């Protein structure tokens, strides 16, 4: 009788702190042995010459999320989790979004209905708080935190989502009392609204003007204000999808003062620029997201932040709207006004290969930093560690086996999402996950996806674990 259900043999494993040669023994979905020359398993994978990394944790993505307008997301939990697994990600954290005037508990129940029986890999939920009424803050949110929803996102922009400074303070105070983590979308709504109105009056409504209406100063000011509010309440916050040098300067300033300010960035801020929004015709709409991609100098500043530990998390911010679809990027009126284009771009499957190629393969970051940024830090920050995000005895056997030498030209036809484009079309990357293992089951191997629909489980999160301000660098 075999000692293990599965043995991954002869690979080079990496965690956020170490790189080592080992066999990995798996039983009942968990890692139970790390050693050389393990006894046989019922199944074996020869990982000689390959890297064995923790399965990715994509801690910021949107799946089947109600939008409140005429747009509809292309990816639900079935296609989204399939695409993630094929890109080496084994845990997703999308959002249960409260609509103003509605119950937060109601939003969570609805989101469970959307996910139930449809996920191929495991998932947890963040909350989106848009209406922090006394009932929500006094009853619903504390109870939800205790039920395992220990992180929530708030917005400083978008009319249907934004909170006032007073409301933000109330939410931050609740998070401090209940040991939850607040994620903040930091852009100044009034600056954006004022600029948008002036651009529209001048007839400047093409997709490229999306970036003009959301300049770095709007992100810089809101980032500074978010930091100040968090300092006032004395609670940590995470600034999400940081796009450029000016917001980065604010975060560096906060860290220099010893404040517990954490930061996340995304592929679009490393591989796209505002020039991509000026593509011929309406094609610039494919790259409309908020904050928008910036310039080459901001790309360099983001790389610096990934390298020196300013950023703790690298997420996709996957927001999947089809391009050639009246319920996607071409919603009614969008063809004539940038302000009507649904914000967001796809990226679940390409997140890890893009960073591995330009980061690890090209020597900008090392392998341990890659693991920390794409798996370990998110698992710690959102209360899933050590079950997720590492290679450790007792943890879930969530693994991605990488061929670091494999070269791939990204094309939408090879991806597994339900979006009709990728903004990274034609980009050449070096390094690709060839096998993905989720709780000991091989779900993706050498170009074949084979997983049972609904095998993915919901994960209740513990209170976030403390991270040092420079936790992006081991």
C-alpha positions as CSV (number, residue, x, y, z in Angstrom):
1,X,0.0,0.0,0.0
2,X,1.3,3.4,-1.0
3,X,2.3,5.8,1.8
4,X,0.8,8.8,0.0
5,X,-2.0,9.7,-2.4
6,X,0.4,11.8,-4.5
7,X,4.1,12.5,-4.5
8,X,5.6,15.4,-6.3
9,X,9.1,14.2,-6.7
10,X,12.5,15.9,-7.4
11,X,11.4,19.5,-7.9
12,X,12.9,22.7,-6.6
13,X,10.4,24.1,-4.1
14,X,10.1,27.7,-3.0
15,X,8.4,29.6,-0.2
16,X,8.5,33.2,0.7
17,X,11.7,32.6,2.7
18,X,13.5,29.7,1.2
19,X,14.3,27.7,-2.0
20,X,15.1,23.9,-1.5
21,X,15.0,20.6,-3.3
22,X,12.5,18.2,-1.9
23,X,9.8,15.6,-2.6
24,X,6.3,16.5,-1.4
25,X,4.1,13.8,0.0
26,X,0.3,14.5,-0.1
27,X,-2.4,12.6,1.7
28,X,-6.1,13.5,2.1
29,X,-5.6,16.9,0.4
30,X,-2.8,18.0,2.8
31,X,0.9,18.1,2.6
32,X,2.2,15.5,5.1
33,X,5.8,15.1,4.2
34,X,8.7,17.1,2.9
35,X,11.9,15.1,2.4
36,X,14.3,13.6,-0.2
37,X,13.5,10.2,-1.5
38,X,10.0,9.8,-0.1
39,X,8.3,6.3,-0.4
40,X,6.0,5.8,-3.4
41,X,2.6,7.4,-3.8
42,X,-0.5,6.1,-5.6
43,X,0.3,8.8,-8.1
44,X,3.5,10.5,-8.8
45,X,4.6,13.6,-10.6
46,X,8.2,13.9,-11.8
47,X,9.1,17.6,-11.2
48,X,12.8,17.2,-12.0
49,X,14.1,20.5,-13.5
50,X,10.9,22.3,-12.5
51,X,9.9,24.7,-9.8
52,X,7.2,23.8,-7.2
53,X,5.5,26.9,-5.8
54,X,2.5,27.5,-3.6
55,X,-0.7,27.8,-5.6
56,X,-1.3,31.5,-6.2
57,X,-3.8,33.4,-4.0
58,X,-5.5,36.1,-6.1
59,X,-6.8,38.4,-3.3
60,X,-8.5,40.9,-5.5
61,X,-10.8,39.8,-8.3
62,X,-14.4,40.3,-9.4
63,X,-16.7,37.5,-10.5
64,X,-20.4,37.6,-11.3
65,X,-20.6,40.8,-9.3
66,X,-23.8,42.9,-9.8
67,X,-22.9,46.2,-11.3
68,X,-26.1,48.3,-10.8
69,X,-26.1,49.4,-14.4
70,X,-26.6,47.7,-17.8
71,X,-23.2,46.0,-17.8
72,X,-22.7,42.3,-17.0
73,X,-19.5,40.6,-16.0
74,X,-18.4,37.9,-18.4
75,X,-16.9,35.5,-15.8
76,X,-18.8,33.8,-13.1
77,X,-17.3,31.3,-10.7
78,X,-17.1,28.5,-13.2
79,X,-15.1,30.2,-15.9
80,X,-13.2,32.4,-13.4
81,X,-12.0,29.6,-11.2
82,X,-11.1,27.5,-14.3
83,X,-9.1,30.3,-15.7
84,X,-7.3,30.9,-12.4
85,X,-6.4,27.3,-12.0
86,X,-4.9,27.2,-15.6
87,X,-2.7,30.1,-14.6
88,X,-1.4,28.5,-11.4
89,X,-3.8,30.1,-8.9
90,X,-5.6,27.9,-6.4
91,X,-7.4,30.4,-4.2
92,X,-9.6,33.4,-5.2
93,X,-11.0,36.2,-3.1
94,X,-13.8,38.0,-5.0
95,X,-16.3,40.5,-3.5
96,X,-19.8,40.3,-2.1
97,X,-21.0,43.9,-2.8
98,X,-23.6,45.7,-0.8
99,X,-25.9,48.0,-2.8
100,X,-26.8,51.3,-1.2
101,X,-30.1,50.9,0.7
102,X,-29.7,47.2,1.0
103,X,-28.6,44.8,3.7
104,X,-24.9,43.6,3.7
105,X,-26.0,40.2,5.0
106,X,-28.4,40.0,2.0
107,X,-25.5,40.7,-0.4
108,X,-23.4,37.9,1.2
109,X,-26.3,35.4,0.9
110,X,-26.8,36.4,-2.8
111,X,-23.1,35.9,-3.5
112,X,-23.0,32.5,-1.9
113,X,-25.9,31.6,-4.2
114,X,-23.9,32.8,-7.2
115,X,-20.9,30.7,-6.2
116,X,-22.5,27.5,-4.8
117,X,-21.5,24.4,-6.9
118,X,-19.7,26.4,-9.5
119,X,-16.1,26.8,-8.3
120,X,-13.2,24.6,-9.4
121,X,-10.8,25.9,-6.7
122,X,-11.3,27.3,-3.2
123,X,-12.5,30.8,-2.6
124,X,-13.2,33.3,0.2
125,X,-15.1,36.6,0.1
126,X,-14.2,40.1,0.8
127,X,-17.1,42.5,1.5
128,X,-17.8,45.8,-0.2
129,X,-19.4,48.3,2.2
130,X,-21.3,51.1,0.4
131,X,-24.0,51.9,3.0
132,X,-22.5,51.9,6.6
133,X,-25.8,52.5,8.4
134,X,-26.0,52.1,12.2
135,X,-27.6,48.7,11.7
136,X,-24.8,47.6,9.3
137,X,-22.0,48.8,11.6
138,X,-23.7,47.8,14.9
139,X,-25.0,44.4,13.9
140,X,-24.4,43.0,10.5
141,X,-20.7,43.8,10.0
142,X,-19.5,42.6,13.4
143,X,-21.5,39.4,13.0
144,X,-20.1,38.8,9.5
145,X,-16.5,39.4,10.6
146,X,-17.0,36.7,13.3
147,X,-18.4,34.4,10.6
148,X,-15.2,34.6,8.6
149,X,-15.6,37.7,6.4
150,X,-12.7,39.6,7.9
151,X,-11.8,42.1,5.2
152,X,-13.9,44.6,3.3
153,X,-13.4,47.2,0.6
154,X,-14.5,50.8,0.6
155,X,-14.4,53.3,-2.2
156,X,-13.5,57.0,-2.3
157,X,-14.9,57.3,-5.8
158,X,-17.8,56.1,-8.0
159,X,-21.2,57.6,-7.2
160,X,-22.9,54.4,-6.3
161,X,-20.1,53.2,-4.1
162,X,-18.2,56.1,-2.5
163,X,-18.2,56.9,1.2
164,X,-17.7,60.3,2.8
165,X,-14.7,60.8,5.1
166,X,-17.1,60.6,8.1
167,X,-18.4,57.2,6.9
168,X,-14.8,56.0,6.3
169,X,-13.9,56.9,9.9
170,X,-16.9,54.9,11.2
171,X,-15.8,51.9,9.1
172,X,-12.2,52.1,10.2
173,X,-13.2,52.4,13.8
174,X,-15.4,49.3,13.5
175,X,-12.5,47.4,11.8
176,X,-10.1,48.4,14.6
177,X,-12.6,47.2,17.2
178,X,-13.3,43.9,15.4
179,X,-9.8,43.1,14.1
180,X,-10.7,43.3,10.4
181,X,-8.8,44.8,7.5
182,X,-10.1,47.6,5.3
183,X,-9.1,47.8,1.7
184,X,-9.4,51.3,0.1
185,X,-9.9,52.4,-3.5
186,X,-8.2,55.8,-3.3
187,X,-9.2,58.3,-5.9
188,X,-10.7,61.8,-5.4
189,X,-14.3,61.6,-6.7
190,X,-14.9,65.3,-7.0
191,X,-11.7,65.9,-8.9
192,X,-12.7,63.1,-11.3
193,X,-16.2,64.4,-11.7
194,X,-15.1,67.9,-12.3
195,X,-12.6,66.9,-15.0
196,X,-15.0,64.5,-16.6
197,X,-17.6,67.3,-17.0
198,X,-15.1,69.7,-18.5
199,X,-13.8,67.0,-20.9
200,X,-17.4,66.1,-22.0
201,X,-18.2,69.8,-22.6
202,X,-15.2,70.1,-24.9
203,X,-16.2,66.9,-26.8
204,X,-13.2,64.9,-25.5
205,X,-15.0,61.7,-24.8
206,X,-12.9,59.0,-26.5
207,X,-11.5,56.1,-24.3
208,X,-8.1,57.8,-24.0
209,X,-9.6,60.7,-22.0
210,X,-10.4,58.2,-19.2
211,X,-6.8,58.6,-18.1
212,X,-7.0,62.4,-18.4
213,X,-10.1,62.4,-16.1
214,X,-8.3,60.3,-13.5
215,X,-4.8,61.9,-13.2
216,X,-2.2,60.9,-10.6
217,X,-3.1,63.9,-8.5
218,X,-6.6,62.5,-7.8
219,X,-5.0,59.2,-6.7
220,X,-2.3,61.0,-4.7
221,X,-4.7,63.2,-2.8
222,X,-7.0,60.3,-1.9
223,X,-4.1,58.1,-0.9
224,X,-2.8,60.8,1.4
225,X,-6.3,61.3,2.9
226,X,-6.9,57.6,3.4
227,X,-3.6,57.4,5.2
228,X,-4.5,60.3,7.4
229,X,-7.9,58.8,8.3
230,X,-6.3,55.5,9.1
231,X,-3.7,57.3,11.3
232,X,-6.4,59.1,13.1
233,X,-8.2,55.9,14.0
234,X,-4.9,54.0,14.5
235,X,-5.8,51.0,12.3
236,X,-4.0,49.4,9.4
237,X,-5.4,49.7,5.9
238,X,-4.5,48.3,2.5
239,X,-4.4,50.7,-0.5
240,X,-5.4,48.6,-3.4
241,X,-4.4,48.8,-7.1
242,X,-1.8,51.5,-6.7
243,X,-0.9,52.7,-10.2
244,X,2.0,55.1,-10.1
245,X,4.7,57.1,-8.6
246,X,2.7,59.8,-6.8
247,X,0.6,57.5,-4.7
248,X,3.7,55.4,-4.1
249,X,5.4,58.6,-2.6
250,X,2.5,59.0,-0.2
251,X,2.8,55.3,0.9
252,X,6.5,55.6,1.4
253,X,6.0,58.7,3.5
254,X,3.5,56.9,5.7
255,X,5.8,53.9,6.1
256,X,8.7,56.3,7.1
257,X,6.5,57.4,9.9
258,X,5.9,53.9,11.1
259,X,2.3,53.8,10.0
260,X,0.7,50.4,9.2
261,X,-0.1,51.1,5.6
262,X,0.0,48.2,3.2
263,X,-0.2,48.4,-0.6
264,X,-1.3,46.2,-3.6
265,X,-0.6,46.6,-7.3
266,X,-1.6,44.8,-10.4
267,X,-0.3,43.7,-13.8
268,X,-1.8,46.6,-15.7
269,X,0.5,49.1,-13.9
270,X,3.6,47.1,-15.1
271,X,2.6,46.2,-18.6
272,X,0.2,48.9,-19.9
273,X,0.4,52.6,-20.2
274,X,-2.1,55.4,-20.9
275,X,-1.1,55.2,-24.5
276,X,-2.9,51.8,-24.7
277,X,-6.2,53.7,-24.1
278,X,-5.5,55.6,-27.3
279,X,-5.7,52.5,-29.5
280,X,-7.4,53.0,-32.9
281,X,-11.2,53.2,-33.0
282,X,-12.8,52.2,-29.7
283,X,-10.2,49.5,-28.8
284,X,-8.7,51.7,-26.1
285,X,-11.8,50.7,-24.1
286,X,-10.2,47.3,-23.6
287,X,-7.7,49.0,-21.2
288,X,-10.1,51.2,-19.3
289,X,-9.7,50.5,-15.6
290,X,-9.4,52.7,-12.5
291,X,-7.0,54.0,-11.6
292,X,-5.8,53.9,-15.2
293,X,-2.4,52.8,-16.5
294,X,0.1,55.6,-16.2
295,X,3.5,56.2,-18.0
296,X,6.8,54.4,-18.2
297,X,8.2,56.4,-15.2
298,X,5.3,55.1,-13.1
299,X,5.9,51.5,-14.3
300,X,9.5,51.9,-13.1
301,X,8.3,53.2,-9.7
302,X,5.9,50.2,-9.3
303,X,8.8,47.8,-10.1
304,X,10.9,49.6,-7.4
305,X,8.1,49.1,-5.0
306,X,7.8,45.4,-5.7
307,X,11.5,45.0,-5.4
308,X,12.0,46.9,-2.1
309,X,9.0,45.7,-0.2
310,X,6.6,48.7,-0.5
311,X,4.0,46.4,-2.0
312,X,2.8,43.4,0.0
313,X,0.4,42.0,-2.6
314,X,0.2,41.6,-6.4
315,X,-3.4,40.9,-7.5
316,X,-5.1,40.7,-10.9
317,X,-8.1,43.0,-10.1
318,X,-9.8,40.8,-12.7
319,X,-12.9,42.7,-13.7
320,X,-14.2,40.8,-16.8
321,X,-16.3,42.7,-19.3
322,X,-16.4,41.6,-22.9
323,X,-15.3,44.1,-25.5
324,X,-17.7,43.4,-28.4
325,X,-20.8,43.1,-26.3
326,X,-23.6,45.6,-25.5
327,X,-23.5,44.4,-21.9
328,X,-19.7,44.8,-21.8
329,X,-17.3,47.5,-22.9
330,X,-19.9,48.6,-25.5
331,X,-22.8,49.3,-23.2
332,X,-25.3,51.8,-24.5
333,X,-23.7,55.2,-24.8
334,X,-20.2,53.9,-24.2
335,X,-19.3,54.2,-27.8
336,X,-19.5,57.9,-27.5
337,X,-18.5,58.6,-23.8
338,X,-15.5,57.2,-21.9
339,X,-17.4,57.8,-18.6
340,X,-19.9,55.0,-19.6
341,X,-17.3,52.3,-20.3
342,X,-17.3,49.6,-17.6
343,X,-14.1,49.8,-15.6
344,X,-11.9,46.8,-15.5
345,X,-9.8,44.4,-17.5
346,X,-9.3,40.6,-17.4
347,X,-6.2,39.1,-15.8
348,X,-6.8,36.0,-13.6
349,X,-4.8,33.6,-15.8
350,X,-2.0,35.9,-16.9
351,X,-1.2,37.5,-13.5
352,X,1.4,35.0,-12.4
353,X,3.2,34.4,-15.8
354,X,3.5,38.1,-16.4
355,X,5.1,38.8,-13.1
356,X,7.3,35.6,-13.2
357,X,8.6,36.5,-16.6
358,X,9.3,40.2,-16.2
359,X,10.1,39.8,-12.5
360,X,11.9,36.5,-11.8
361,X,13.1,35.6,-15.3
362,X,14.5,39.1,-16.0
363,X,16.0,39.5,-12.5
364,X,13.9,42.3,-11.1
365,X,12.7,40.2,-8.1
366,X,13.8,36.9,-6.7
367,X,11.7,33.7,-6.5
368,X,11.0,34.1,-2.8
369,X,9.7,37.7,-3.4
370,X,7.5,36.3,-6.2
371,X,5.9,33.7,-3.8
372,X,5.4,36.3,-1.1
373,X,3.7,38.8,-3.4
374,X,1.5,36.3,-5.2
375,X,0.5,33.9,-2.4
376,X,2.0,34.0,1.1
377,X,1.4,37.7,2.0
378,X,-2.2,37.6,0.9
379,X,-2.9,34.4,2.8
380,X,-1.4,36.0,5.9
381,X,-3.1,39.4,5.5
382,X,-6.6,37.8,4.9
383,X,-6.5,35.1,7.5
384,X,-5.9,32.0,5.4
385,X,-2.3,31.2,6.4
386,X,-0.8,28.6,6.9
387,X,-3.6,26.6,5.3
388,X,-3.0,28.5,2.1
389,X,0.0,30.4,0.6
390,X,2.9,28.2,1.5
391,X,4.4,24.7,1.2
392,X,4.3,23.4,4.7
393,X,3.3,20.2,6.5
394,X,-0.3,20.4,7.5
395,X,-1.2,23.0,4.9
396,X,-3.5,22.3,2.0
397,X,-1.7,20.7,-1.0
398,X,-2.2,23.7,-3.3
399,X,0.8,23.7,-5.6
400,X,1.8,25.1,-9.0
401,X,4.5,23.3,-10.9
402,X,6.4,25.7,-13.2
403,X,8.6,25.2,-16.2
404,X,10.8,28.3,-15.8
405,X,12.1,28.0,-19.3
406,X,8.9,27.6,-21.2
407,X,8.2,30.5,-23.5
408,X,4.7,31.4,-24.4
409,X,3.2,34.2,-26.6
410,X,0.0,35.2,-24.8
411,X,-3.1,35.0,-27.0
412,X,-6.7,35.2,-25.9
413,X,-7.5,32.0,-27.8
414,X,-5.3,30.0,-25.3
415,X,-6.9,31.4,-22.2
416,X,-9.8,29.9,-20.3
417,X,-11.8,32.9,-19.2
418,X,-15.1,34.0,-20.9
419,X,-13.8,37.4,-22.0
420,X,-13.3,38.0,-25.7
421,X,-9.9,39.7,-25.4
422,X,-6.8,40.0,-23.2
423,X,-5.0,43.4,-23.0
424,X,-1.7,41.3,-23.0
425,X,-2.3,39.9,-26.5
426,X,1.0,39.1,-28.2
427,X,3.3,39.6,-25.2
428,X,6.0,37.0,-24.9
429,X,6.6,35.5,-21.5
430,X,9.2,33.1,-20.1
431,X,8.0,30.7,-17.4
432,X,4.5,29.1,-17.2
433,X,2.7,26.8,-14.8
434,X,2.5,23.4,-16.4
435,X,0.6,21.6,-13.5
436,X,-1.8,23.0,-10.9
437,X,-2.8,20.9,-7.8
438,X,-5.7,22.0,-5.6
439,X,-6.0,20.2,-2.3
440,X,-4.1,17.3,-3.7
441,X,-6.1,17.0,-6.9
442,X,-4.4,17.7,-10.3
443,X,-6.8,20.1,-12.0
444,X,-4.5,21.4,-14.8
445,X,-1.6,19.5,-16.4
446,X,0.2,20.0,-19.7
447,X,-2.6,21.9,-21.4
448,X,-5.5,19.8,-20.1
449,X,-8.0,21.0,-17.5
450,X,-9.6,18.2,-15.6
451,X,-11.6,19.1,-12.5
452,X,-15.0,18.4,-11.1
453,X,-17.4,21.4,-11.2
454,X,-18.2,22.5,-7.6
455,X,-15.2,20.9,-6.0
456,X,-14.0,24.4,-4.9
457,X,-14.8,25.2,-1.2
458,X,-15.7,28.4,0.5
459,X,-13.1,29.4,3.1
460,X,-14.0,31.3,6.2
461,X,-11.1,33.7,7.1
462,X,-9.5,34.2,10.5
463,X,-8.6,37.7,11.7
464,X,-5.6,39.0,9.6
465,X,-2.1,38.2,10.8
466,X,0.2,41.1,11.4
467,X,2.6,41.9,8.6
468,X,5.7,44.0,8.9
469,X,5.6,47.2,6.7
470,X,8.2,45.7,4.4
471,X,6.5,42.3,4.2
472,X,6.7,42.2,0.4
473,X,10.5,41.4,0.8
474,X,11.3,38.4,3.0
